Amino acid sequence: MSGLPIANNLYFDNHFNRRGVKLLPNEFYTTDEDMVLVTVLGSCVAACIHDRTAGIGGMNHFMLPDDGDPAQAASESMRYGAYAMEVLINELIKMGGRRERFEAKVFGGAAVLAAMTTINIGDRNAEFVRRYLGLEKIRIAAEDLQGVHPRKVAFMPATGQAMVKKLRLQQEPSVAEREEALAKQVAEARAARHARAREKQHAELFTPPGANGAAKPRIELFGAKATPRIESFGEGPRGSGTNDSAKTVEEA
């Protein structure tokens, strides 16, 4: 697995009374040991995949659903769901896992900042992971996706047990900083794509016919730009008030 962004933040987890690994964005981890894998999610998604027969499992943490640039480094490619899912599945297969035995539990994809509703990163991540696992014929045994709250996820690869805790944004200020940076990157990338498209259109419109009598480029009319989808936010989980007491959900 040389060159792949394997999580290396090892520690002893006093709550679960076992060794643990904290995953940061763009990382993954696979193991056959009785450990706990922990990560905190905003609009990002973590897929936890388990092979009960082989007693192995792993987790990834990706930020965007798109494929990205295949020429970029693995640490950058792990930002993208297609690469992150492929790496996790392939590494589990190398450990003796079988695709037909895999079960997945998926978490994240929240719109934790108001600005995130206009670019829908969380929704796109959630839709991507469901679609990807469906195409790979890997059953989703449990999911906790979308909504407006950050999540802390704990996964035990040896048993497949996963737990998720909803958080207030104030409890994880690093999530807000990360989401703001991600929203800015996505907006800048979108503006750059639009600028390149305008330059290409301009070049095509003003390119003269070739010397061989080629037809003039066709000019197409463009309609009005579609209005971004805006989602309204609730006031947190029902009955939770300011959500001071985050609820913990456990799946077997």
N, C-alpha and C positions, 0 to 999 in steps of 0.2 A: 504494500500500500504506500510505497515511497512516493512522496510528492503530494499526496492527498491530504486535505485539511482535517486531520483527526483531532478531536478534542483532547487536550492534554492537561486540563485543569482538574487534577485528581485531589480528592479530599476524603475525610471520614465523615459521613453523615450521621450526626447524633440522633436525629429524629427517626431515621429508618434503621439505625444501628448496623450500618454496613458501609463498605467503600462506595464512593460516589464519583461521578464525573459531571462537571458543569459544562454544558454546551453553549457556546456563543454563536451568533449568526454566522452562517456559511460553514459550519462544522458538522461532523457526524461522528458516531462511535458505534462499534459493534463489539459484542462480547459473548462468551459462554459462561461467564462468572456470575455469581449471585451479587450483583451490584445494583445501584440506582443511578439512572441517567436523569439529569435535571436541566431544564431550560426555562427561560421566561420569554413570552411571546406577546407581540402587539399585532401588527398586520401580517407578520411572518407566520409560517406554518411549520409545525414539526410533525413528521410522520414516524410513528413507532411501529416497527414490523417484528413479528415474533414467529418462530417455528417451534411449536410445542414439542414435537417429536425429537428434534435435534437439541432442544434446550438452549437455543441461541436467539439473539434479538439485537436490535439496534435502533438508533434514532438519528434523524437529520434535522436541520434547521435552515430553511431557505427563505429568501426575502422577496423574490419576484417569480412569477410563473413562466416567463418567457425563456427561450432556449439560450439566449445570450450569444456571444461570439465564440465559436469553437476554437479560435486561435489563441484565446486568452488563457492565463494560468489557471490551474485547478482551483486555487483559493478564490479566484474571481468567479469562475464558472459555478461554484457551489452556491452563489447568490441565487441561481436560477433553478426552479423546480425540476425541470427535465433532467438536468445533470445531477442534481442532488438525489433524486429518486433512483436514477440509474446506478449511481455509485453505491448507495445503501443496499439495493437489491443484489448487485453483483458481488459485493463484499460478503453478504450473507450466504450467497450460493458458494463462494469460495470456501466458506467455513463448513460446508456440508448441508446447508439449507436447501430445501426444495420449494420451488415457486408455487407448486400446487398446494403446499401446506402452509404457506404464509398467511398470516392474519395481520391486519393493520388497525391502528387506532390513531386518529388524526386530530390535531388541535390547532387553534389560532385563527388567523384571518379576521381579526377585529378591526373596526374603524375607531381607533382610540383618540384620534384628533379630528376636529371638525373639517380640516382641510383634506383629510383622507377620503371623505365621502365623494369628492368630485373626481378623484382618479381611481377610486375603487380597488386599491391594491389588495386589501383584505378579501373582498369578494372574489376577485380574480384568482387569488391564491387558493381560496377554498374550492372554487369551481375547478381549478386545475387539478388539485390533488384528488378530488373525487373522480374526475374524468380519467386521469392517468391510471389510478388503481383499477378502475373499471376496465380499461383497455388491457391492462396486464392480468386481468382476472384474479386480482388479489382482493379477498373479501374485507370490507371495512366492518370490523367487529364493534367499534364504538367511535363516536366523533363528538367533538365540542368545538364548533366552528362559528365564525362571524360574531355578531354582537358588537358591543362597544367597550368591553373591559379587557385589560391585559390579563394574561394567564400565567401561572406557574405550573409546569407539568413535571411529574415524576413518573418514571417508567422503570419497571424491573424486568430486564430482558429474559432472565432465567424462567420467569413464570408468566410473563405477558401482562402482569397487573399494571394498570396505569391510574394515576390520580391527577386531578386538575383542581386548582384553586383560583377563583376569580379575584383579581386585585383591584384596588383603587390606583389610579394613575400616580397619585402622590406617593404611593408606597414604592414605586419603581421609577424614579426620575430618569434613569438611564434609558428607559423605554421611550419616554417622551422625546428625549434628545435624538434617539435613533430614528424615531418616526419622522421628526422634523427634517433630519438630514436626508432620509429616504424620499420624502415627499419633494424636497428640493431637487434631488438628483433626477427623479422621474420627470418633474416639470421641465428641467433643463434638457433632458434627453428628448422629450417630446418637442420642445421648441426647436432643438437642433434638427430633428427629423423634418419638421414643417419647413424650416429654412432651406434644407437640402431639396425638398420637394418643390419649393417655389423657384429655387435656382434652376432646377432641371426643367421645370415648365417654361421658365423664361428662355432658357437656352433652346428648347425645342421650338418655341414660337418664333424665334428670330433666326433660326438656322435656315439659310437659303437652300433652294433645291440643289441637288448634286449635279455635277457636270453631265451625268448620264441621263438627265431628264427625269429624275425621280420626282414623284409628286410632292407638293408642298405638305408640310406637316399639318395634320388635322387639328383644328382648334375646338376644344370642348368647353362647354359652359359648366361652371360649377355652381351647385346650389348653396343655400345658406348653411353655415356650420351648425351641426347638431348641438343642441343644448345638453351640457353634461347632466347626468342623472344625479339628483340631489336626494339624499335620504335624511329623514328626520330622526332625531335622537330621542330616546326615552329618558327617564330619570333614573336609570339603573334597574337592577333586578327587582321584581315586584316584592313589595314589603320590606325592602332593604334600607329605605331612606337614603342616607349618604353612603351606604354600602360599607360602613365601618367594620362590620363583621362579615368578611368574605366567606362565602359558602364553599365547602369542599365536596366534590363529587368523586366517587370511586367506582371504577368498573372492574369486574373480575377479569 
